[in-house]
Amino acid sequence: MTQRDRKEGNPADRLLAMFRFAGQECRTGPPRKNSAVFPVEQSVGPPYMHVRQRWSGVQTRTLDKRSSTGREPVFLWNRYMHDLVAISQIDRRVSRIVGPVMDRMGYDLVRLRYGGGRKKTLQIMAERRGGGMELDDCAEISRAVSSVLDVEDLIKEGYTLEVSSPGIDRPLTRLADFETWAGHVARLETAHPLDGRRRFRGTIGKVSGNKIHLETPDGRIELAFELLSSARLVITDELMQVSGEEN
């Protein structure tokens, strides 16, 4: 409990009864304010997402009698420092905290972004090793990440925590992702223009060292991984078929 919590009488106790984790259903329609589950009905994008709200340093708790997650020990971890998983300074600081927690739970951190306008959002995209990411997995990660961030108190302001799976048109945030998804179409963007262009689309070819081969309508090009600012798969019939077989 933080000093602010003690002064205010720990308002998390009052907020506790307001939230209930609907772990057995994934509703469709627009998200509701303070909803424990962010419903998604489109097949494009993250199929599962778990959402929590945090106000003034107090993390609200969801009620789930099936499992509970204690506070995780924290240590520095630089596994995600040379990729597109976490880009900004605050993203990297948070990833060094939550990355090891998720790693021990059997999940890979795909992408982490913190930002927004007046209402800040911490977006965590994760996947289970071996596949099979479900809504319950997002909720499990959400509880564990909330606990460790409460201990570290790295983010001082109120924010919304969103945990989701990558979805079919997943982002490619590590060099190994391009090897895994070779043969599929991707959309890449560089941080700075290359021959007057920043956006490229084509079929992923082989990966040579840090160079990504991309078959585009204009011919084959090579892009150094460190020059990329974003990369994402493009939904095609072939990708839909592969994703269906994995699920």
Sine and cosine of phi, psi and omega as CSV:
sin_phi,cos_phi,sin_psi,cos_psi,sin_omega,cos_omega
0.00,0.00,0.72,-0.69,0.00,-1.00
-0.99,0.14,0.22,-0.98,0.03,-1.00
-0.88,0.47,-0.60,0.80,0.03,-1.00
-0.90,0.44,-0.63,0.77,0.03,-1.00
-0.87,0.50,-0.68,0.73,-0.02,-1.00
-0.90,0.44,-0.62,0.78,-0.01,-1.00
-0.92,0.40,-0.61,0.79,-0.07,-1.00
-1.00,-0.05,0.05,1.00,0.02,-1.00
0.97,0.22,0.45,0.89,0.05,-1.00
0.79,0.61,0.97,0.23,-0.01,-1.00
-0.90,0.44,-0.18,0.98,0.05,-1.00
-0.88,0.48,-0.52,0.86,0.04,-1.00
-0.89,0.46,-0.60,0.80,0.00,-1.00
-0.97,0.25,-0.53,0.85,-0.03,-1.00
-0.99,0.14,-0.30,0.95,-0.10,-1.00
-0.84,0.55,-0.69,0.73,-0.07,-1.00
-0.96,0.29,-0.18,0.98,-0.07,-1.00
-0.99,0.14,-0.28,0.96,-0.12,-0.99
-0.89,-0.46,0.63,-0.77,0.05,-1.00
-0.63,-0.77,0.82,-0.58,-0.06,-1.00
-0.99,0.17,0.89,-0.46,0.01,-1.00
-1.00,0.05,0.96,0.28,-0.12,-0.99
-0.96,0.29,-0.20,0.98,-0.06,-1.00
-0.99,-0.16,0.00,1.00,-0.05,-1.00
-0.55,-0.83,0.43,-0.90,0.08,-1.00
-0.80,-0.60,0.99,-0.11,-0.12,-0.99
-0.95,0.32,0.37,-0.93,0.09,-1.00
-0.95,-0.32,0.30,-0.95,-0.01,-1.00
0.93,-0.37,-0.01,-1.00,-0.05,-1.00
-0.95,0.32,0.54,-0.84,0.03,-1.00
-0.92,0.38,0.56,-0.83,0.06,-1.00
-0.99,-0.17,0.48,-0.88,0.02,-1.00
-0.88,0.47,0.71,-0.71,0.02,-1.00
0.90,0.44,0.38,0.92,0.02,-1.00
-0.97,0.22,0.63,-0.78,0.00,-1.00
-0.96,0.27,-0.42,0.91,-0.02,-1.00
-0.83,-0.56,0.77,-0.63,0.07,-1.00
-1.00,0.02,0.94,-0.35,-0.06,-1.00
-0.98,0.21,0.62,-0.78,0.01,-1.00
-0.73,-0.68,0.81,-0.59,0.00,-1.00
-0.94,-0.35,-0.29,0.96,0.02,-1.00
-0.98,0.20,0.51,-0.86,0.06,-1.00
-0.98,0.21,-0.33,0.94,0.02,-1.00
-1.00,0.08,0.72,-0.70,0.03,-1.00
0.99,-0.11,-0.09,-1.00,-0.07,-1.00
-0.87,0.49,0.83,-0.56,0.01,-1.00
-0.98,0.22,-0.32,0.95,0.00,-1.00
-0.70,-0.71,0.62,-0.78,0.03,-1.00
-0.47,-0.88,0.72,-0.70,0.05,-1.00
-0.89,-0.46,0.74,-0.68,-0.14,-0.99
-0.83,-0.55,0.66,-0.75,0.11,-0.99
-0.74,-0.67,0.44,-0.90,0.06,-1.00
-0.94,-0.35,0.57,-0.82,0.06,-1.00
-0.71,-0.70,0.80,-0.60,-0.01,-1.00
-0.86,-0.51,0.75,-0.66,0.16,-0.99
0.74,0.67,0.69,0.72,0.07,-1.00
0.99,0.16,0.08,1.00,0.00,-1.00
-0.93,-0.36,0.87,-0.49,-0.02,-1.00
-1.00,-0.01,0.83,-0.56,0.06,-1.00
-0.95,0.32,0.46,-0.89,-0.05,-1.00
-0.93,-0.37,0.60,-0.80,0.13,-0.99
-0.99,-0.13,0.48,-0.88,-0.03,-1.00
-1.00,-0.10,0.89,-0.46,0.02,-1.00
-0.51,-0.86,0.98,-0.22,-0.09,-1.00
-0.97,0.23,-0.15,0.99,-0.06,-1.00
-0.97,0.26,-0.46,0.89,-0.03,-1.00
-0.40,-0.92,0.33,-0.95,0.07,-1.00
-0.57,-0.82,0.53,-0.85,-0.04,-1.00
-0.85,-0.52,0.82,-0.58,0.05,-1.00
-0.99,0.13,0.01,-1.00,0.00,-1.00
-0.97,0.24,0.69,-0.72,-0.07,-1.00
-1.00,-0.09,0.59,-0.81,0.13,-0.99
-0.92,0.39,0.46,-0.89,-0.08,-1.00
-0.87,-0.50,0.68,-0.73,0.12,-0.99
-0.56,-0.83,0.35,-0.94,-0.03,-1.00
-0.94,0.34,0.57,-0.82,-0.09,-1.00
-0.48,-0.88,0.84,-0.55,-0.09,-1.00
-0.94,-0.35,0.41,0.91,-0.05,-1.00
-0.90,0.44,-0.51,0.86,-0.12,-0.99
-0.96,-0.28,0.37,0.93,-0.13,-0.99
-0.99,0.11,-0.38,0.92,-0.08,-1.00
-0.88,-0.48,0.84,0.54,0.00,-1.00
-0.37,-0.93,-0.23,-0.97,-0.01,-1.00
-0.97,-0.23,0.22,0.98,0.02,-1.00
-0.90,0.44,-0.76,0.65,0.02,-1.00
-0.72,-0.69,0.81,-0.58,-0.13,-0.99
-0.96,-0.28,-0.82,0.57,-0.06,-1.00
-0.96,0.28,0.20,-0.98,-0.03,-1.00
-0.89,0.45,-0.70,0.72,0.00,-1.00
-0.92,0.38,-0.58,0.81,0.06,-1.00
-0.86,0.51,-0.70,0.71,-0.05,-1.00
-0.94,0.35,-0.60,0.80,0.03,-1.00
-0.90,0.43,-0.67,0.74,0.02,-1.00
-0.93,0.36,-0.62,0.79,-0.02,-1.00
-0.91,0.42,-0.54,0.84,0.05,-1.00
-0.92,0.38,-0.36,0.93,0.02,-1.00
-1.00,0.01,-0.77,0.64,-0.10,-0.99
-0.99,0.11,-0.41,0.91,-0.02,-1.00
-0.84,0.55,-0.77,0.64,0.00,-1.00
-0.90,0.44,-0.57,0.82,0.02,-1.00
-0.88,0.47,-0.75,0.66,0.00,-1.00
-0.92,0.40,-0.58,0.81,0.00,-1.00
-0.88,0.48,-0.69,0.73,0.00,-1.00
-0.94,0.34,-0.39,0.92,0.02,-1.00
-0.99,0.10,-0.13,0.99,0.01,-1.00
1.00,-0.08,0.33,0.94,0.00,-1.00
-0.88,-0.47,0.46,-0.89,0.11,-0.99
-0.96,-0.27,0.69,-0.73,0.08,-1.00
-0.99,0.15,0.91,-0.41,-0.04,-1.00
-1.00,0.06,-0.72,0.69,0.00,-1.00
-0.39,-0.92,0.56,-0.83,0.04,-1.00
-0.67,-0.74,0.79,-0.62,0.02,-1.00
-0.67,-0.75,0.73,-0.69,0.09,-1.00
-0.84,-0.55,0.76,-0.65,0.01,-1.00
0.21,-0.98,-0.36,-0.93,-0.06,-1.00
0.87,-0.49,-0.08,-1.00,0.01,-1.00
-1.00,0.04,-0.87,-0.49,0.01,-1.00
-0.94,0.33,-0.53,0.85,0.03,-1.00
-0.97,-0.22,0.97,-0.26,-0.06,-1.00
-0.97,0.23,0.51,-0.86,0.02,-1.00
-0.72,-0.69,0.73,-0.69,0.13,-0.99
-0.97,-0.25,0.94,-0.33,-0.04,-1.00
-0.98,-0.20,0.84,-0.54,0.02,-1.00
-0.87,-0.50,0.84,-0.54,0.06,-1.00
-0.95,-0.33,0.80,-0.60,-0.11,-0.99
-0.66,-0.75,0.31,-0.95,0.08,-1.00
-0.58,-0.81,0.55,-0.83,0.05,-1.00
-0.99,0.16,0.67,-0.74,0.06,-1.00
-0.90,0.43,0.81,-0.59,-0.06,-1.00
0.99,-0.10,-0.08,1.00,0.04,-1.00
1.00,0.06,-0.14,-0.99,0.03,-1.00
0.98,0.17,0.53,0.85,0.00,-1.00
-0.93,0.37,0.79,-0.61,-0.03,-1.00
-0.82,-0.58,0.08,-1.00,0.01,-1.00
-0.88,0.47,-0.62,0.79,0.02,-1.00
-0.89,0.46,-0.55,0.84,0.05,-1.00
-0.90,0.43,-0.67,0.74,0.03,-1.00
-0.88,0.48,-0.66,0.75,0.00,-1.00
-0.92,0.40,-0.62,0.78,0.02,-1.00
-0.90,0.44,-0.70,0.71,0.05,-1.00
-0.89,0.45,-0.66,0.75,-0.01,-1.00
-0.86,0.51,-0.70,0.71,0.00,-1.00
-0.91,0.42,-0.69,0.73,-0.03,-1.00
-0.92,0.39,-0.69,0.72,0.00,-1.00
-0.91,0.42,-0.65,0.76,0.02,-1.00
-0.87,0.49,-0.67,0.75,-0.03,-1.00
-0.89,0.45,-0.73,0.69,-0.07,-1.00
-0.95,0.31,-0.56,0.83,0.04,-1.00
-0.95,0.31,-0.49,0.87,0.11,-0.99
-0.89,0.45,-0.64,0.77,-0.01,-1.00
-0.93,0.38,-0.73,0.68,-0.05,-1.00
-0.96,0.28,-0.51,0.86,-0.01,-1.00
0.79,0.61,0.69,0.73,-0.03,-1.00
-0.95,0.31,-0.63,0.78,-0.01,-1.00
-0.99,-0.15,0.92,-0.39,-0.12,-0.99
-0.99,0.14,-0.51,0.86,-0.08,-1.00
-1.00,0.00,0.25,-0.97,0.05,-1.00
-0.93,0.36,0.57,-0.82,-0.02,-1.00
-0.41,-0.91,0.25,-0.97,0.09,-1.00
-0.96,-0.28,0.78,-0.63,0.04,-1.00
-0.99,-0.12,0.84,-0.54,0.04,-1.00
-0.87,-0.50,0.83,-0.55,0.05,-1.00
-0.90,-0.44,0.82,-0.58,-0.07,-1.00
-0.65,-0.76,0.28,-0.96,0.15,-0.99
-1.00,0.02,0.31,-0.95,-0.13,-0.99
-0.91,0.41,-0.54,0.84,-0.08,-1.00
1.00,0.09,0.08,-1.00,-0.06,-1.00
-0.93,0.36,-0.75,0.66,0.02,-1.00
-1.00,0.07,0.86,0.51,-0.13,-0.99
-0.91,0.41,0.48,-0.88,0.13,-0.99
-0.96,0.27,0.51,-0.86,0.06,-1.00
-0.96,-0.28,0.97,-0.25,-0.16,-0.99
-0.93,-0.36,-0.17,0.99,0.02,-1.00
-0.79,-0.61,0.46,-0.89,-0.01,-1.00
-0.86,0.51,-0.57,0.82,0.01,-1.00
-0.90,0.43,-0.43,0.90,0.02,-1.00
-0.89,0.46,-0.57,0.82,-0.01,-1.00
-0.94,0.33,-0.52,0.85,0.09,-1.00
-0.94,0.34,-0.65,0.76,-0.01,-1.00
-0.90,0.44,-0.64,0.77,-0.10,-1.00
-0.96,-0.26,0.44,0.90,0.08,-1.00
-0.87,0.49,0.64,-0.77,-0.03,-1.00
0.99,-0.11,-0.15,0.99,0.02,-1.00
-0.96,-0.28,0.35,-0.94,-0.04,-1.00
-0.99,0.12,0.67,-0.75,0.01,-1.00
-0.67,-0.74,0.38,-0.92,0.08,-1.00
-0.90,-0.43,0.87,-0.50,-0.07,-1.00
-0.89,-0.45,0.52,-0.86,0.06,-1.00
-0.68,-0.73,0.69,-0.72,0.00,-1.00
-0.99,-0.15,0.38,-0.92,-0.01,-1.00
-0.93,0.36,-0.52,0.86,-0.01,-1.00
-0.73,-0.69,0.45,-0.89,-0.03,-1.00
-0.89,0.46,0.62,-0.78,0.10,-0.99
-0.87,-0.49,0.92,-0.39,-0.10,-1.00
0.81,0.59,0.63,0.78,0.06,-1.00
0.99,0.13,0.08,1.00,-0.02,-1.00
-0.83,-0.56,0.56,-0.83,0.11,-0.99
-0.87,-0.49,-0.38,0.93,-0.07,-1.00
-0.94,-0.35,0.72,-0.69,-0.03,-1.00
-0.68,-0.73,0.58,-0.81,0.03,-1.00
-0.68,-0.73,0.72,-0.70,0.00,-1.00
0.03,-1.00,-0.03,-1.00,0.01,-1.00
-1.00,0.06,0.75,-0.66,-0.02,-1.00
-0.94,0.34,0.79,-0.61,0.08,-1.00
-0.98,-0.19,-0.57,-0.82,-0.02,-1.00
-0.98,0.21,0.30,-0.95,0.07,-1.00
-0.92,-0.40,0.86,-0.51,0.00,-1.00
-0.91,-0.42,0.96,-0.28,-0.07,-1.00
0.90,0.43,-0.89,-0.46,0.06,-1.00
-0.97,-0.23,0.18,0.98,-0.04,-1.00
-0.99,-0.15,0.73,-0.68,0.03,-1.00
-0.96,-0.28,0.83,-0.56,0.04,-1.00
-1.00,0.01,0.76,-0.65,-0.06,-1.00
-0.76,-0.65,0.84,-0.55,0.04,-1.00
-1.00,0.03,0.94,-0.34,-0.04,-1.00
-0.93,-0.37,0.22,-0.98,0.07,-1.00
-0.86,0.52,-0.38,0.93,0.00,-1.00
-1.00,-0.06,0.06,1.00,-0.02,-1.00
0.89,-0.46,-0.04,-1.00,-0.03,-1.00
-0.99,0.13,0.72,-0.70,0.07,-1.00
-0.78,-0.62,0.31,-0.95,0.07,-1.00
-0.85,-0.53,0.73,-0.69,0.03,-1.00
-0.80,-0.60,0.76,-0.66,0.07,-1.00
-0.96,0.28,0.71,-0.70,-0.09,-1.00
-0.85,0.52,-0.61,0.79,-0.07,-1.00
-0.94,0.34,-0.21,0.98,0.04,-1.00
-1.00,0.08,-0.18,0.98,-0.08,-1.00
-0.99,0.17,0.59,-0.81,0.13,-0.99
-0.96,-0.29,-0.39,0.92,0.06,-1.00
-0.30,-0.95,0.41,-0.91,0.05,-1.00
-0.39,-0.92,0.62,-0.78,-0.05,-1.00
-0.45,-0.89,0.57,-0.82,0.09,-1.00
-0.94,0.35,0.48,-0.88,0.07,-1.00
-0.96,-0.27,0.73,-0.69,-0.04,-1.00
-0.94,0.34,0.84,-0.55,0.08,-1.00
-0.74,-0.68,0.16,-0.99,0.04,-1.00
-0.88,0.48,-0.64,0.77,0.01,-1.00
-0.90,0.43,-0.66,0.75,0.00,-1.00
-0.93,0.38,-0.64,0.77,0.03,-1.00
-0.88,0.48,-0.64,0.77,0.00,-1.00
-0.91,0.41,-0.70,0.71,0.02,-1.00
-0.90,0.45,-0.69,0.72,0.00,-1.00
-0.90,0.45,-0.61,0.79,0.03,-1.00
-0.91,0.41,-0.61,0.79,0.02,-1.00
-0.93,0.36,-0.57,0.82,-0.01,-1.00
-0.94,0.33,-0.58,0.82,-0.02,-1.00
-1.00,0.10,0.00,0.00,0.00,0.00
